[in-house]
Amino acid sequence: MARVLFLVASFWWFNTGYGQTESPHLTLEQVLLAAAEAFPTLLATEQRRLVAEGELTAAEGGFDTVFKSQNRWSVIGLYENQNYDVGLEQPTALWGATFFGGWRRGTGDFPVYDGKGTTANEGEARLGVSVPLWRNRSIDRRRANLQQAELGQVIAGHDLDLAKLDIRRQASYRYWDWVLAGERLAIASQLLAIAEQRDAGIRERVAAGDLPEFDALDNQRAIIERQERRVAAQRWLEQTAIQLSLYWRDGNGEPQLPVDSQLPSFPDQPPRLPLAYAEALKIAVANRPELRRISLQSKQMATEQELQKNQMAPGVDVAVIGAQDFGSGKSDLNRNELYVGLNLDIPLQQRIAIGRSQAAGANVQRLKWEGQLLQDRIAAETKDVFSALSATQQRRELAKMQRQAAKQLEEGERTRFQLGESNLLFVNLRELASGDAALAVAEASNNLFKAYADYQAVLALDIN
């Protein structure tokens, strides 16, 4: 229920804040959608899923029907004969059984000791099955490969989810940096405009003898200083726009530069977080693709360990084969035959299976400890992001209070200057302090919404 409330609140916030696609401004939602469709890293990760699908198909190929053909012609020698043999083999996952059948035809002269090579004129048909009784009964290489490939396909899906989370976080960072750069440029432009507008009045007062020439020179210095600030702010805006273009792509997947007219402001409404830490941690542990991937990789290794332990057992295979000749032939031909065979294969040293089983078991333990560390890291990340959201929201409110006070002081100092009770130095300092306070609000907003992007990534929200 808490997660449902969170998703509803997130939807409301996106659509009442920066998520409105009808706005002429570029929204974060537009950037995230463009990145999800065309970001190269995501497309590359998508290919891993296709690789996993190919590996699954290859593993399924272990159960493909096999056609075999053996043909012999004796052309020189005491006995001239011809032997044709074709057959089919079908491995199955049923107890590791292999079904087989075929047809053979032997004609010509055969020696007495090789009389089995002779068949009736229409050949001999055979059908049989081979079933392992110990080794390869519960699991064999084919079934192990298939299980691991099926798990690998799911792992590739989690790798894609992980890439989505990282891209959404980075795209959000670049978007909010671009918005901050726009705010910085606006503040720098406003400070420059104030100094430029004041310049004509100062010159008039200097000409009238009301102010010394020193004040006019000081204001010119302030204009040049603020022009330099504006150039630096313009450069940073262009830089952040270029970085954002890597994620905001057009229909052809090419980067597109956002323009200044698309710049939004930071939302006044902070993100709502209806979840408590304990509930958020449960969601993070349940959603994070890294944990799911490690769990599945551990299952892959456990499958390999099970296989190698099975390979230490003796190979005991039973085979049942039935055969029948068709057509006419020698009177001594055995027309109906039934064979029962028992094959025994015992590895004496078993070093291959022992070594591989040891390696698989070590990998299982390694993944167990890596999973434990990852859970601890997720818990720490969840605590940290809650701390960051709380701190950045408080800093934003304090910065707003500071901006309000600095603005009042700026206006008051400017009034005192007009009345001749202050000087240009104090006015310039008040204006810069007011600009710095406004910039502090923008930077606090930037940190707040970046922290919210971290919150979404830590809880692995909105990855589908």
C-alpha positions as CSV (number, residue, x, y, z in Angstrom):
1,M,0.0,0.0,0.0
2,A,2.8,2.4,0.8
3,R,4.4,1.8,-2.5
4,V,1.2,2.5,-4.3
5,L,0.9,5.8,-2.4
6,F,4.5,6.6,-3.4
7,L,3.9,6.0,-7.1
8,V,0.7,8.0,-7.0
9,A,2.5,10.9,-5.3
10,S,5.4,10.7,-7.7
11,F,3.0,10.8,-10.6
12,W,1.3,13.8,-9.2
13,W,4.6,15.6,-8.6
14,F,5.9,14.9,-12.1
15,N,2.7,16.2,-13.7
16,T,2.2,19.2,-11.5
17,G,5.9,20.2,-11.5
18,Y,8.3,19.6,-14.3
19,G,6.5,16.6,-15.8
20,Q,4.0,18.5,-17.9
21,T,4.7,17.8,-21.5
22,E,2.4,20.7,-22.6
23,S,4.9,23.2,-21.2
24,P,7.1,25.0,-23.7
25,H,10.0,24.3,-21.4
26,L,12.1,21.1,-21.7
27,T,10.9,18.7,-19.0
28,L,12.9,16.0,-17.2
29,E,10.3,13.5,-18.3
30,Q,11.1,14.3,-22.0
31,V,14.8,13.9,-21.3
32,L,14.3,10.5,-19.6
33,L,12.1,9.2,-22.3
34,A,14.5,10.2,-25.0
35,A,17.4,8.6,-23.1
36,A,15.5,5.4,-22.6
37,E,14.8,5.1,-26.3
38,A,18.2,6.0,-27.9
39,F,21.0,6.3,-25.3
40,P,23.9,4.2,-26.8
41,T,24.8,2.5,-23.5
42,L,21.2,1.2,-23.1
43,L,21.2,0.0,-26.7
44,A,24.5,-1.8,-26.1
45,T,23.1,-3.5,-23.0
46,E,20.0,-4.5,-25.0
47,Q,22.4,-6.5,-27.2
48,R,23.5,-8.5,-24.1
49,R,19.9,-9.7,-23.8
50,L,20.0,-10.8,-27.5
51,V,23.3,-12.6,-26.7
52,A,21.6,-14.4,-23.8
53,E,18.8,-15.4,-26.1
54,G,21.3,-16.8,-28.5
55,E,23.0,-18.7,-25.7
56,L,19.6,-20.1,-24.7
57,T,18.9,-21.2,-28.2
58,A,22.4,-22.9,-28.3
59,A,21.6,-24.7,-25.0
60,E,18.3,-25.9,-26.4
61,G,20.3,-27.2,-29.3
62,G,21.8,-29.8,-27.0
63,F,18.5,-31.6,-27.4
64,D,18.4,-31.4,-31.2
65,T,17.7,-34.6,-33.2
66,V,20.9,-36.0,-34.7
67,F,21.0,-37.7,-38.1
68,K,23.8,-40.1,-38.7
69,S,24.8,-42.1,-41.8
70,Q,27.6,-44.6,-42.3
71,N,28.1,-46.3,-45.6
72,R,30.9,-48.8,-46.6
73,W,31.7,-50.4,-49.9
74,S,34.2,-53.3,-50.2
75,V,35.5,-52.9,-53.7
76,I,38.7,-55.0,-53.6
77,G,39.2,-58.2,-51.6
78,L,37.9,-61.7,-51.1
79,Y,34.5,-60.5,-49.9
80,E,32.7,-57.8,-51.9
81,N,29.8,-56.3,-50.0
82,Q,27.9,-53.0,-49.4
83,N,26.7,-51.7,-46.1
84,Y,24.3,-48.8,-45.6
85,D,23.4,-47.5,-42.2
86,V,21.3,-44.4,-41.3
87,G,20.0,-43.5,-37.9
88,L,18.4,-40.8,-35.7
89,E,19.2,-39.9,-32.1
90,Q,17.0,-37.9,-29.8
91,P,18.4,-36.8,-26.5
92,T,15.8,-35.8,-23.9
93,A,15.6,-34.2,-20.5
94,L,13.6,-37.2,-19.2
95,W,16.1,-38.9,-16.8
96,G,18.8,-38.1,-19.4
97,A,17.4,-40.8,-21.7
98,T,18.4,-40.9,-25.4
99,F,16.0,-42.5,-27.9
100,F,17.4,-43.8,-31.2
101,G,16.4,-45.6,-34.2
102,G,17.6,-46.4,-37.7
103,W,17.8,-48.6,-40.7
104,R,20.6,-50.6,-42.2
105,R,21.1,-52.8,-45.3
106,G,24.0,-55.2,-45.9
107,T,24.3,-57.0,-49.3
108,G,27.1,-59.0,-50.9
109,D,29.4,-61.6,-49.5
110,F,30.4,-61.4,-45.8
111,P,32.8,-63.7,-44.0
112,V,31.3,-66.1,-41.4
113,Y,32.6,-64.1,-38.5
114,D,30.9,-61.0,-39.9
115,G,27.6,-62.6,-40.7
116,K,25.8,-59.9,-38.7
117,G,26.5,-57.5,-41.5
118,T,24.0,-59.4,-43.7
119,T,20.4,-58.2,-43.7
120,A,17.2,-59.1,-45.6
121,N,16.9,-57.4,-49.0
122,E,14.7,-54.6,-47.6
123,G,17.1,-54.0,-44.7
124,E,16.8,-54.1,-40.9
125,A,15.0,-51.5,-38.8
126,R,16.0,-50.9,-35.2
127,L,14.6,-48.9,-32.3
128,G,16.1,-48.4,-28.8
129,V,16.6,-46.3,-25.7
130,S,19.6,-45.6,-23.5
131,V,18.9,-44.6,-19.9
132,P,21.6,-43.5,-17.3
133,L,21.0,-45.1,-13.9
134,W,23.5,-43.1,-11.9
135,R,25.7,-40.5,-13.5
136,N,23.8,-38.1,-15.7
137,R,20.4,-39.3,-14.4
138,S,19.3,-36.3,-12.3
139,I,21.4,-33.8,-14.3
140,D,23.8,-33.8,-17.2
141,R,25.7,-31.3,-19.2
142,R,22.8,-30.6,-21.6
143,R,20.3,-29.9,-18.8
144,A,22.8,-27.9,-16.8
145,N,23.6,-25.7,-19.9
146,L,19.9,-25.2,-20.5
147,Q,19.2,-24.2,-16.8
148,Q,22.1,-21.8,-16.8
149,A,21.1,-20.3,-20.1
150,E,17.6,-19.7,-18.9
151,L,19.0,-18.0,-15.8
152,G,21.4,-16.1,-18.0
153,Q,18.5,-14.6,-20.0
154,V,16.9,-13.3,-16.8
155,I,20.2,-11.9,-15.7
156,A,20.6,-10.0,-19.0
157,G,17.2,-8.4,-18.2
158,H,18.4,-7.3,-14.8
159,D,21.6,-5.9,-16.4
160,L,19.3,-3.9,-18.7
161,D,17.3,-2.6,-15.6
162,L,20.6,-1.7,-13.9
163,A,21.6,0.3,-17.0
164,K,18.3,2.1,-17.0
165,L,18.7,3.1,-13.4
166,D,22.1,4.5,-14.0
167,I,21.1,6.4,-17.1
168,R,18.0,7.9,-15.4
169,R,20.1,9.1,-12.5
170,Q,22.8,10.6,-14.8
171,A,20.2,12.2,-17.1
172,S,18.5,13.7,-14.1
173,Y,21.8,15.0,-12.8
174,R,22.6,16.6,-16.2
175,Y,19.1,18.1,-16.4
176,W,19.2,19.8,-13.0
177,D,22.7,21.0,-13.7
178,W,21.4,22.7,-16.8
179,V,18.5,24.3,-14.9
180,L,21.0,25.5,-12.3
181,A,23.2,27.0,-15.0
182,G,20.2,28.8,-16.4
183,E,19.4,30.2,-12.9
184,R,23.1,31.3,-12.5
185,L,23.0,33.1,-15.9
186,A,19.7,34.8,-15.0
187,I,21.2,36.0,-11.7
188,A,24.4,37.2,-13.4
189,S,22.4,39.0,-16.1
190,Q,20.2,40.7,-13.5
191,L,23.2,42.0,-11.5
192,L,24.8,43.3,-14.7
193,A,21.6,45.0,-15.8
194,I,21.3,46.7,-12.4
195,A,24.8,48.1,-12.6
196,E,24.3,49.2,-16.2
197,Q,21.0,51.0,-15.4
198,R,22.6,52.7,-12.5
199,D,25.6,54.0,-14.5
200,A,23.7,56.8,-16.3
201,G,22.3,58.2,-13.0
202,I,25.7,58.1,-11.4
203,R,27.3,60.0,-14.3
204,E,24.6,62.6,-14.1
205,R,25.3,63.0,-10.3
206,V,29.0,63.2,-11.0
207,A,28.4,65.9,-13.6
208,A,26.3,67.8,-11.1
209,G,29.0,67.5,-8.5
210,D,26.8,65.4,-6.2
211,L,29.2,62.4,-6.5
212,P,32.9,62.2,-7.0
213,E,34.4,60.8,-10.2
214,F,35.6,57.9,-8.1
215,D,32.1,56.5,-7.8
216,A,31.6,56.5,-11.6
217,L,34.9,54.6,-12.0
218,D,33.9,52.1,-9.2
219,N,30.6,51.4,-11.0
220,Q,32.4,50.8,-14.3
221,R,34.6,48.3,-12.4
222,A,31.4,46.6,-11.1
223,I,30.0,46.4,-14.6
224,I,33.2,44.8,-15.9
225,E,33.3,42.4,-13.0
226,R,29.6,41.4,-13.6
227,Q,30.2,41.1,-17.3
228,E,32.9,38.6,-16.5
229,R,30.5,36.7,-14.2
230,R,27.9,36.6,-17.0
231,V,30.4,35.3,-19.5
232,A,31.4,32.5,-17.1
233,A,27.7,31.7,-16.4
234,Q,27.0,31.6,-20.2
235,R,29.9,29.2,-20.7
236,W,28.6,26.9,-17.9
237,L,25.1,27.0,-19.4
238,E,26.5,26.0,-22.8
239,Q,28.6,23.2,-21.2
240,T,25.7,21.8,-19.3
241,A,23.5,22.0,-22.4
242,I,26.1,20.0,-24.3
243,Q,26.2,17.4,-21.6
244,L,22.4,17.2,-21.4
245,S,22.3,16.7,-25.2
246,L,23.9,13.3,-24.8
247,Y,20.7,12.1,-23.1
248,W,18.1,14.3,-24.9
249,R,18.1,12.8,-28.4
250,D,16.0,13.2,-31.4
251,G,14.0,10.6,-33.3
252,N,17.1,9.5,-35.1
253,G,19.0,9.0,-31.9
254,E,21.3,12.0,-32.4
255,P,22.1,14.4,-29.6
256,Q,20.1,17.7,-29.7
257,L,21.1,20.9,-27.9
258,P,18.5,22.5,-25.7
259,V,18.1,26.2,-26.2
260,D,17.7,28.9,-23.6
261,S,14.0,29.4,-24.3
262,Q,13.4,25.9,-23.1
263,L,14.9,26.5,-19.6
264,P,12.5,25.9,-16.8
265,S,12.8,27.0,-13.2
266,F,13.2,24.8,-10.2
267,P,9.8,23.6,-9.0
268,D,8.6,25.4,-5.8
269,Q,7.0,22.2,-4.6
270,P,9.6,19.8,-3.1
271,P,9.2,16.0,-3.9
272,R,6.9,14.2,-1.5
273,L,8.2,11.0,0.2
274,P,5.4,9.2,1.8
275,L,7.6,6.2,2.7
276,A,9.4,5.7,5.9
277,Y,13.0,4.4,5.9
278,A,12.0,0.8,6.9
279,E,9.5,0.5,4.1
280,A,11.8,2.2,1.6
281,L,14.6,-0.3,2.4
282,K,12.2,-3.2,1.8
283,I,11.3,-1.8,-1.6
284,A,15.0,-1.2,-2.4
285,V,16.0,-4.8,-1.5
286,A,13.1,-6.2,-3.5
287,N,13.7,-4.0,-6.5
288,R,17.4,-3.6,-7.0
289,P,18.5,-5.5,-10.0
290,E,22.0,-6.1,-8.6
291,L,20.6,-8.3,-5.9
292,R,18.5,-10.2,-8.3
293,R,21.4,-10.7,-10.6
294,I,23.7,-12.1,-7.8
295,S,20.9,-14.4,-6.7
296,L,20.6,-15.8,-10.2
297,Q,24.3,-16.1,-10.7
298,S,24.5,-18.1,-7.5
299,K,21.8,-20.4,-8.9
300,Q,23.9,-20.8,-12.0
301,M,27.0,-21.8,-9.9
302,A,24.8,-24.1,-7.7
303,T,23.7,-25.9,-10.9
304,E,27.3,-26.3,-12.0
305,Q,28.2,-27.6,-8.6
306,E,25.4,-30.1,-8.7
307,L,26.5,-31.3,-12.1
308,Q,30.1,-31.8,-11.1
309,K,29.1,-33.7,-8.0
310,N,27.0,-35.9,-10.2
311,Q,29.9,-36.5,-12.6
312,M,31.9,-38.1,-9.7
313,A,29.4,-41.0,-9.7
314,P,30.0,-44.1,-11.8
315,G,28.4,-44.1,-15.2
316,V,25.9,-47.0,-15.4
317,D,23.8,-46.9,-18.5
318,V,21.2,-49.4,-19.5
319,A,20.2,-49.8,-23.2
320,V,17.3,-51.7,-24.8
321,I,17.4,-52.2,-28.5
322,G,14.9,-54.0,-30.8
323,A,15.6,-54.9,-34.4
324,Q,13.7,-56.6,-37.2
325,D,14.6,-57.6,-40.8
326,F,12.2,-56.9,-43.7
327,G,11.9,-58.7,-47.0
328,S,13.5,-61.9,-48.2
329,G,17.0,-63.2,-47.4
330,K,18.9,-66.2,-46.2
331,S,16.9,-68.6,-44.1
332,D,19.3,-68.3,-41.1
333,L,18.6,-64.6,-40.7
334,N,17.4,-63.6,-37.2
335,R,14.3,-61.7,-38.2
336,N,13.4,-60.4,-34.7
337,E,16.0,-59.4,-32.2
338,L,15.9,-57.8,-28.7
339,Y,19.1,-56.7,-27.0
340,V,19.6,-55.5,-23.4
341,G,23.0,-53.8,-22.7
342,L,24.7,-52.5,-19.6
343,N,27.6,-50.1,-19.9
344,L,29.8,-49.2,-16.9
345,D,32.2,-46.2,-16.8
346,I,34.0,-45.5,-13.5
347,P,36.5,-42.6,-13.3
348,L,39.4,-43.7,-11.0
349,Q,40.9,-40.3,-10.1
350,Q,38.0,-37.9,-10.8
351,R,40.2,-34.9,-10.7
352,I,38.2,-33.0,-13.4
353,A,34.9,-33.3,-11.6
354,I,36.5,-32.7,-8.1
355,G,38.3,-29.6,-9.4
356,R,35.3,-28.1,-11.1
357,S,33.0,-28.9,-8.2
358,Q,35.4,-27.1,-5.9
359,A,35.5,-24.1,-8.2
360,A,31.7,-23.9,-8.4
361,G,31.3,-24.2,-4.6
362,A,33.8,-21.4,-4.1
363,N,31.9,-19.3,-6.5
364,V,28.7,-20.0,-4.7
365,Q,30.3,-18.8,-1.4
366,R,31.8,-15.8,-3.2
367,L,28.5,-14.7,-4.5
368,K,26.9,-15.2,-1.1
369,W,29.3,-12.7,0.5
370,E,29.0,-10.3,-2.4
371,G,25.3,-10.4,-1.9
372,Q,25.6,-9.7,1.8
373,L,27.9,-6.7,1.1
374,L,25.5,-5.5,-1.5
375,Q,22.6,-5.6,0.9
376,D,24.6,-3.7,3.5
377,R,25.5,-1.1,0.8
378,I,21.8,-0.7,-0.2
379,A,20.9,-0.2,3.4
380,A,23.6,2.4,3.7
381,E,22.6,4.1,0.5
382,T,18.9,4.2,1.6
383,K,19.9,5.9,4.9
384,D,22.2,8.3,3.1
385,V,19.6,9.4,0.6
386,F,17.0,10.0,3.4
387,S,19.6,12.1,5.2
388,A,20.5,13.9,2.0
389,L,16.8,14.7,1.2
390,S,16.2,16.0,4.7
391,A,19.3,18.1,4.7
392,T,18.9,19.6,1.3
393,Q,15.3,20.4,1.9
394,Q,16.3,22.2,5.1
395,R,19.1,24.0,3.4
396,R,16.7,25.1,0.6
397,E,14.3,26.7,3.1
398,L,17.1,28.4,5.0
399,A,18.5,29.7,1.7
400,K,15.1,31.1,0.8
401,M,15.0,33.0,4.1
402,Q,18.6,34.2,3.5
403,R,17.6,35.4,0.0
404,Q,14.6,37.3,1.4
405,A,16.7,39.1,4.0
406,A,19.5,39.8,1.5
407,K,17.0,41.3,-1.0
408,Q,15.5,43.6,1.7
409,L,19.0,44.7,2.7
410,E,19.9,45.3,-1.0
411,E,16.8,47.5,-1.6
412,G,17.4,49.4,1.7
413,E,21.0,50.0,0.9
414,R,20.1,51.2,-2.6
415,T,17.5,53.6,-1.1
416,R,20.1,55.0,1.3
417,F,22.5,55.5,-1.5
418,Q,19.9,57.5,-3.5
419,L,19.4,59.6,-0.3
420,G,23.1,60.2,0.0
421,E,23.4,58.2,3.2
422,S,25.5,55.3,1.8
423,N,28.1,54.8,-0.8
424,L,28.4,52.7,-4.0
425,L,30.8,50.2,-2.3
426,F,28.1,49.2,0.2
427,V,25.5,49.1,-2.5
428,N,27.7,46.8,-4.7
429,L,28.3,44.5,-1.7
430,R,24.6,44.3,-0.9
431,E,23.8,43.5,-4.5
432,L,26.4,40.8,-4.7
433,A,25.3,39.3,-1.4
434,S,21.7,39.3,-2.7
435,G,22.8,37.6,-5.9
436,D,24.8,35.0,-3.9
437,A,21.8,34.3,-1.7
438,A,19.6,33.8,-4.8
439,L,22.3,31.5,-6.2
440,A,22.4,29.6,-2.9
441,V,18.7,28.9,-3.3
442,A,19.2,27.6,-6.8
443,E,22.1,25.4,-5.7
444,A,20.1,24.0,-2.8
445,S,17.3,23.2,-5.2
446,N,19.7,21.5,-7.5
447,N,21.0,19.4,-4.7
448,L,17.5,18.6,-3.5
449,F,16.3,17.3,-6.9
450,K,19.5,15.4,-7.5
451,A,18.9,13.7,-4.1
452,Y,15.5,12.8,-5.3
453,A,17.0,11.2,-8.4
454,D,19.3,9.3,-6.1
455,Y,16.2,8.2,-4.1
456,Q,14.6,6.8,-7.2
457,A,17.7,5.0,-8.2
458,V,18.4,3.5,-4.7
459,L,14.8,2.2,-4.6
460,A,15.0,1.1,-8.2
461,L,11.7,2.9,-9.1
462,D,10.3,3.5,-12.6
463,I,12.8,1.2,-14.5
464,N,10.1,-0.5,-16.7
